[in-house]
Amino acid sequence: MNAPATPAATEPTLDAATLKALSTELEQVLKLRSIPFGMKMFKTAAEMEAIPKIRRPRSIHTTDQIVAQAARLGWTVGITGADLVGAQCKAVVGLGGQDEAWASGKSMVGVWYATPEDSRAHQSAMNVVPIGRFEAMAVSPLASGRLDPPDIVLFYATPGAMMYFINGLQWSGYKRFDWSVVGESACADSWGRALRTGEASLSIPCFAERRYGGVLDDEMLMALPPRMLPQALAGMKALGRNGLRYPFPQYGIQQDVRDGMAASYPDRAKPA
């Protein structure tokens, strides 16, 4: 837990109008089927409840359901730990859990993991926001401008679209990305990790995200600080100018590859 869940004061911020434009561009470039949205942590519930047109749950939910209400329905939703079911959802966003009972993972023994030792190891492997810093959290479509700015930006996309987005991030200032797969509770790999570290975080959504959050079978989830969106979009524009665009056109598994490669690598053109 060595990094804050909110952007450093020295990081550049993007205003609501810019984020709205970036969201529209992201949807167009990656052909997204759901809405890019933001997530923001609040020190007090009152700060969260002051957001214009904020919705508050009337029932108990998983965090996956709250996230889905922003991504699938376009809602702006705010929660406290009291709105979430169980310690697992609360722990990832620092709104509860993280005590010995949670760390033991006893509720997962025989359900997801064979032994108490396996369950405890899983809990210790999760990326979570440190408890005690925040009382509330909100999610909202980027286009709404209501989280000004969000702590992190999130979107669901197919594996091909995610690879293209990553290619865009790596176009300039190349960096190798290393991500984890914690298994069940994979939200710790996406919003948990991004909030904790301030780094781009890709995850394979877990059973709970798909069952309760409506995540489609072919979707992955990216979470990252807003400052990285312009970098990724600029990179994808550069790739597009080179003829490398999403969705990736199929070439054919039996064709002479030199004709296709020549479009991107002229030195590999098929000889006359």
Secondary structure, DSSP 4 states (H G I P E B T S, - for coil): --S-SS--TTS----HHHHHHHHHHHHHHHT-SS--EEEEEESSHHHHHTSTT-B--SS-B-HHHHHHHHHTT---EEEEGGGBSHHHHHHHTTSS--SHHHHHTGGGBTTTBSSHHHHHHHHHH---PPTTS-SEEEEEEGGG--SSS-SEEEEEE-HHHHHHHHHHHHSSS---------SSSGGGTTHHHHHHH-S-EEE---HHHHHHS---TT-EEEEE-TTHHHHHHHHHHHHHHTT--SSPPP--TTS-HHHHHHHH-GGGPPP-
